[in-house]
Amino acid sequence: MKSLAALLSIVLLSSPTLAQKKLLLQDAVYEENIKTVMVNPPLSGVRDNLQPAVAPLNAQNLVLEFDDIQESRNNYYARIIHCNSDWTKSSLLDLDFMQVYNEFTINDYQYSNNTYLPFVHYRLPIPRVKLPGNYVIMVYRESDKSDIILTARMMIYNTQVNLAANNNLVGQSALNASNQQINFTINYGDLKVFNAMDNFKVVIRQNRVSSGKTFRNLSIVFSTRTSSGLPAMSSGSWTSDRSYHPAGTRRVSIKV
């Protein structure tokens, strides 16, 4: 009997639903049955699921969707976590960035029909936030915040400056073998900027918020005035393997 009890405790402790789950502030799934997690604007076209999880503050329309590979429905809840620019958890309280209580029941679900594997598809229009910034939406089971099933990143932005990119991608000759360059100008007009090096953070990312490659801490060059007399800043280069295609701005989407 002692051997049977020990074996039973080992099986229970190793169960994926009972094992300790550590919150990751990134795109992640915590159970093998959770599939096809997407955060996008509402899908209306064939390739709309390729759109990044980014929305303007005044027109928030992001939707979370995912599949649960099982026959029965679970009671899932979601909450939103505000993050700093480096995707660490910020010190803001929920009331600082949420308009309502920060727990949301996922009531929109649909059972699969005539599929090889039964599954339930869940959908949640992500509630609005009050502040621009980086956010992680966390989904958990039965209102138990420790029983996490997925996390997904998203960005909400508020345009306060004008940003323009150009196609001059010629880097400094000494760095051409190791660096790539993209030039742009930020015209921040009358916006109060005390230290542009600290107040502005430049991040270049590939397509998705977190699944694409991200470049941070770029080499920056600042100028004091543009030809129009507005204060501005312009960017330099970042280290990248030149065996890949050089960066281009033909299909760049700029969010401020």
C-alpha positions as CSV (number, residue, x, y, z in Angstrom):
1,M,0.0,0.0,0.0
2,K,2.8,2.4,0.8
3,S,4.4,1.8,-2.7
4,L,1.0,2.4,-4.3
5,A,0.5,5.6,-2.4
6,A,4.0,6.8,-3.3
7,L,3.4,6.0,-7.0
8,L,0.0,7.8,-6.9
9,S,1.6,11.0,-5.4
10,I,4.4,11.0,-8.1
11,V,1.7,10.7,-10.9
12,L,-0.3,13.5,-9.4
13,L,2.7,15.8,-9.0
14,S,3.9,15.2,-12.5
15,S,0.4,16.0,-14.0
16,P,0.7,19.1,-16.3
17,T,-2.4,20.6,-14.8
18,L,-1.2,20.3,-11.3
19,A,2.5,21.2,-11.8
20,Q,3.6,24.6,-10.8
21,K,3.3,27.1,-13.6
22,K,5.6,30.1,-13.8
23,L,4.2,33.3,-15.4
24,L,6.1,34.3,-18.5
25,L,5.5,37.8,-19.8
26,Q,5.8,36.6,-23.4
27,D,3.8,34.6,-26.0
28,A,3.6,31.2,-24.3
29,V,1.3,28.2,-23.8
30,Y,1.4,26.2,-20.5
31,E,-0.5,23.1,-21.6
32,E,-0.1,20.9,-24.7
33,N,-3.8,20.9,-25.5
34,I,-3.8,24.7,-26.1
35,K,-3.3,25.5,-29.8
36,T,-3.5,28.3,-32.4
37,V,-3.2,31.3,-30.1
38,M,-3.7,34.5,-32.0
39,V,-4.0,38.2,-31.0
40,N,-5.1,40.2,-34.0
41,P,-7.5,42.8,-35.2
42,P,-10.9,41.2,-36.2
43,L,-10.2,38.9,-39.2
44,S,-11.9,40.0,-42.4
45,G,-9.3,39.0,-45.0
46,V,-7.3,35.9,-45.8
47,R,-4.0,37.2,-44.5
48,D,-5.4,39.3,-41.6
49,N,-4.0,36.7,-39.1
50,L,-0.5,38.0,-40.0
51,Q,-1.3,41.4,-38.6
52,P,0.7,42.2,-35.4
53,A,-1.0,42.5,-32.0
54,V,-0.8,46.3,-32.1
55,A,-3.7,48.8,-31.9
56,P,-4.1,52.6,-31.4
57,L,-5.3,53.8,-28.0
58,N,-8.4,55.5,-29.5
59,A,-9.4,52.5,-31.7
60,Q,-8.6,49.4,-29.7
61,N,-10.0,46.3,-31.6
62,L,-7.7,43.4,-30.7
63,V,-9.2,39.9,-30.3
64,L,-7.7,36.9,-28.6
65,E,-8.5,33.5,-30.1
66,F,-7.3,30.0,-29.3
67,D,-8.2,26.3,-29.5
68,D,-8.5,23.8,-26.7
69,I,-8.1,20.2,-27.9
70,Q,-10.7,18.4,-25.9
71,E,-14.4,17.7,-26.1
72,S,-15.7,19.6,-23.1
73,R,-15.7,23.3,-22.4
74,N,-13.6,24.9,-19.6
75,N,-14.3,28.0,-17.6
76,Y,-11.5,30.3,-18.7
77,Y,-10.8,33.8,-17.4
78,A,-8.4,36.5,-18.6
79,R,-6.6,39.4,-17.1
80,I,-4.3,42.1,-18.5
81,I,-0.8,42.9,-17.2
82,H,0.9,46.2,-17.9
83,C,4.6,46.0,-18.8
84,N,7.6,48.3,-19.1
85,S,9.3,48.9,-22.4
86,D,11.5,45.8,-21.8
87,W,8.5,43.6,-21.1
88,T,9.1,43.4,-17.4
89,K,6.0,43.9,-15.1
90,S,5.4,47.6,-14.4
91,S,4.6,49.0,-11.0
92,L,1.2,50.3,-12.1
93,L,-2.0,49.1,-10.3
94,D,-4.8,47.7,-12.3
95,L,-6.9,50.8,-11.7
96,D,-4.1,52.9,-13.2
97,F,-4.6,51.4,-16.7
98,M,-7.9,49.5,-16.6
99,Q,-11.4,51.0,-16.9
100,V,-13.1,48.1,-15.3
101,Y,-12.3,45.2,-12.9
102,N,-9.4,43.3,-14.3
103,E,-10.9,39.8,-14.7
104,F,-12.9,38.8,-17.8
105,T,-14.9,35.6,-18.4
106,I,-14.4,34.0,-21.8
107,N,-18.0,33.2,-22.8
108,D,-17.6,33.2,-26.6
109,Y,-16.8,29.6,-27.6
110,Q,-17.6,27.1,-30.4
111,Y,-17.4,23.3,-30.5
112,S,-15.7,21.7,-33.5
113,N,-17.8,19.8,-36.0
114,N,-16.8,16.7,-37.9
115,T,-13.0,17.1,-37.1
116,Y,-10.5,14.3,-36.6
117,L,-9.7,15.8,-33.1
118,P,-12.5,17.4,-31.1
119,F,-11.7,20.9,-29.9
120,V,-13.3,24.0,-28.5
121,H,-12.5,27.4,-30.1
122,Y,-12.5,30.4,-27.7
123,R,-12.7,34.1,-28.6
124,L,-12.4,37.2,-26.5
125,P,-12.5,40.8,-27.7
126,I,-9.7,42.3,-25.5
127,P,-11.1,44.9,-23.1
128,R,-9.9,48.5,-23.6
129,V,-7.1,50.0,-21.5
130,K,-6.6,53.6,-20.5
131,L,-2.9,54.0,-21.2
132,P,-0.6,53.2,-24.2
133,G,2.2,50.7,-23.6
134,N,3.1,47.1,-23.7
135,Y,0.6,44.5,-22.3
136,V,0.4,40.8,-21.7
137,I,-3.0,39.1,-21.6
138,M,-3.0,36.1,-19.3
139,V,-5.7,33.3,-19.5
140,Y,-6.3,30.9,-16.6
141,R,-8.7,28.3,-15.5
142,E,-11.6,28.5,-13.1
143,S,-10.6,32.0,-11.8
144,D,-7.4,30.4,-10.4
145,K,-4.6,32.8,-11.4
146,S,-2.0,30.2,-10.8
147,D,-3.5,27.8,-13.3
148,I,-2.3,29.6,-16.3
149,I,-3.0,28.2,-19.8
150,L,-1.5,30.9,-22.0
151,T,0.0,34.4,-22.2
152,A,0.2,36.7,-25.2
153,R,1.8,40.0,-25.8
154,M,0.2,43.1,-27.4
155,M,1.0,46.8,-27.8
156,I,-1.3,49.8,-27.5
157,Y,0.1,53.1,-28.9
158,N,-0.8,56.8,-28.9
159,T,0.7,58.9,-31.7
160,Q,2.2,62.1,-30.2
161,V,5.0,62.7,-32.6
162,N,5.6,62.5,-36.4
163,L,7.9,59.9,-37.6
164,A,9.3,59.5,-41.2
165,A,11.5,56.8,-42.6
166,N,13.7,57.0,-45.7
167,N,15.3,54.5,-48.0
168,N,18.9,55.5,-47.4
169,L,20.2,52.2,-46.0
170,V,23.9,52.8,-46.6
171,G,25.7,52.3,-43.3
172,Q,29.1,53.5,-42.2
173,S,31.8,51.8,-44.3
174,A,33.7,50.5,-41.2
175,L,30.5,48.7,-39.9
176,N,29.0,47.6,-43.2
177,A,30.1,44.0,-42.8
178,S,28.4,43.6,-39.4
179,N,25.7,46.2,-39.1
180,Q,22.5,47.2,-40.9
181,Q,21.1,50.7,-40.9
182,I,17.6,52.2,-41.2
183,N,17.2,56.0,-41.1
184,F,14.2,57.9,-39.8
185,T,13.4,61.2,-38.3
186,I,11.2,61.9,-35.3
187,N,9.7,65.4,-35.2
188,Y,8.4,65.9,-31.7
189,G,7.5,69.6,-32.1
190,D,6.4,71.2,-28.8
191,L,6.4,67.9,-26.9
192,K,8.4,68.3,-23.7
193,V,11.6,66.2,-24.1
194,F,14.2,66.7,-21.4
195,N,16.6,64.1,-22.5
196,A,15.9,62.5,-25.8
197,M,18.4,59.6,-25.2
198,D,16.3,58.6,-22.2
199,N,12.8,59.7,-23.3
200,F,12.8,57.9,-26.6
201,K,13.4,54.1,-27.0
202,V,13.8,52.7,-30.5
203,V,12.9,49.0,-31.1
204,I,12.9,47.2,-34.4
205,R,10.9,44.0,-34.5
206,Q,10.0,41.5,-37.1
207,N,6.3,41.1,-37.7
208,R,4.9,39.6,-34.5
209,V,5.3,41.3,-31.2
210,S,7.4,38.6,-29.6
211,S,7.8,35.7,-32.0
212,G,9.7,37.8,-34.5
213,K,13.3,38.9,-33.9
214,T,13.7,42.1,-32.0
215,F,16.5,44.7,-32.0
216,R,17.0,47.0,-29.0
217,N,19.5,49.5,-27.7
218,L,20.2,50.8,-31.2
219,S,23.0,53.2,-32.0
220,I,21.2,56.6,-32.2
221,V,22.3,59.9,-33.6
222,F,20.4,63.1,-32.6
223,S,20.1,66.3,-34.5
224,T,18.8,69.5,-32.9
225,R,16.6,70.9,-35.7
226,T,15.1,69.7,-39.0
227,S,14.9,71.9,-42.1
228,S,11.4,72.9,-40.9
229,G,12.8,74.1,-37.6
230,L,11.3,71.3,-35.6
231,P,13.3,69.4,-33.0
232,A,14.1,65.9,-34.2
233,M,16.1,62.8,-33.7
234,S,17.4,60.3,-36.2
235,S,18.5,56.6,-35.9
236,G,21.7,54.9,-36.8
237,S,22.5,51.1,-37.0
238,W,22.2,47.8,-35.3
239,T,24.3,44.6,-35.3
240,S,22.9,41.9,-37.6
241,D,24.1,39.0,-39.6
242,R,24.7,40.4,-43.1
243,S,24.2,36.9,-44.6
244,Y,20.4,37.7,-44.4
245,H,18.7,40.3,-46.6
246,P,19.5,43.9,-45.6
247,A,16.7,45.7,-43.9
248,G,14.3,47.7,-46.0
249,T,11.4,50.1,-45.5
250,R,9.2,49.0,-48.3
251,R,6.8,47.2,-46.0
252,V,7.7,48.8,-42.7
253,S,4.8,49.7,-40.3
254,I,5.7,52.5,-37.9
255,K,4.0,52.9,-34.6
256,V,4.6,55.8,-32.3
